[in-house]
Amino acid sequence: MKCAYHPDKEAVTTCSSCKKALCEDCTAQTENNEVCIRCAARAAAQDASVEANERIAKHQASKAKGSGGQKKGLSPLIIILIVFTLIVLLANAYMYVNSKVAVVPEFNPNEDLEVTAVFISEGISRYMADHGGDLPEHLDVLYGGYLTEENISPDVLKKFAYIIRSDGTYLLRLKGPKQTRFPDMVFEKSPS
């Protein structure tokens, strides 16, 4: 009789499981039985499956027994992370509530006369750029496209004297008595 897996070899036994003829190369010994390699592998897989199921059952039994049938509480690492997160959130809230944000005062052309003079000078420069370098004859012509009433009202503009000099410069001066806190401001004639 020939081997079921090697037809060129003589069979020496038969598989006790599938009853196929086997040569010496195809025979495996299991618990005093001779089986083919395929049946041996199948039996090993079944044994491993049974053993794995037994280990899982033992593990679940010991887990239930160790915890008394109750679920475990939070792990210490999770508790530490929660506490740390709460500390960071509370610190941020404290810093937000107690932060001292510098309040920038709103521009007031009646009080910030130097800044007002610079705004007027910029309006004059824009006027010069549109009119071939010519200075405006008076400051009232700046309204509409060169100054806005939102920044400088006509009443504020009337506080300034505008004097065109012969050397190509102009002077912005507060009308009325000379003030030491606001010196005369002389600007050169140069379009921006």
Secondary structure as GFF3:
##gff-version 3
##sequence-region A 1 192
A	DSSP	beta_strand	13	14	.	.	.	ID=ss1
A	DSSP	beta_strand	21	22	.	.	.	ID=ss2
A	DSSP	three_ten_helix	24	26	.	.	.	ID=ss3
A	DSSP	beta_strand	27	30	.	.	.	ID=ss4
A	DSSP	beta_strand	33	36	.	.	.	ID=ss5
A	DSSP	alpha_helix	37	66	.	.	.	ID=ss6
A	DSSP	alpha_helix	76	97	.	.	.	ID=ss7
A	DSSP	alpha_helix	113	130	.	.	.	ID=ss8
A	DSSP	three_ten_helix	139	142	.	.	.	ID=ss9
A	DSSP	alpha_helix	154	157	.	.	.	ID=ss10
A	DSSP	beta_strand	160	164	.	.	.	ID=ss11
A	DSSP	beta_strand	169	174	.	.	.	ID=ss12
A	DSSP	beta_strand	185	188	.	.	.	ID=ss13
###
